Amino acid sequence: ACGGSKNAPEHTKLIPKDAAIVARLDVKQLTGKTISLDKLASKENLKEMGASENEAEKASQNIKKFLDSGIDFLNKVYVFSNDVEMQKDGMIGVAFAIDNEEKLTKFIKDDATWKDLKDAKKPEFKEEGKIKFAIFEKNAVMAWQGK
């Protein structure tokens, strides 16, 4: 997915050398051909997809919070694994760019982020030097430093 390109985004360095499979998602290009992220998250669009007035309002607000979380959704995202067959002990990772580290940290730490989510609980937050960690249930960890 990276091809060793000199123009590859900085976060491609986070992909382990032993990754068995890597996929690149270019969200900017995908949404440019279909619908913008703002329109996708709009209350009107969610209602058109079958949500009730209340569901659409709540979902739209939550999606917009996520889109404003500090993650750079217009950059390339890399999904990788050390196991092509996705067995029980396989690892899956996602590398993405951050456009605002302070916003992301606030988003992760904020109780309001996790309040309305049924399947996700607020992660434990830790810092080790300049690296920040959000430790979720089910062996999931998110780590970031700068962009």
Summary of the structure (lengths in Angstrom):
residues: 147
radius of gyration: 16.9
end to end distance: 19.8
largest distance: 47.5
contacts: 340
relative contact order: 0.15
helix: 35%
strand: 22%
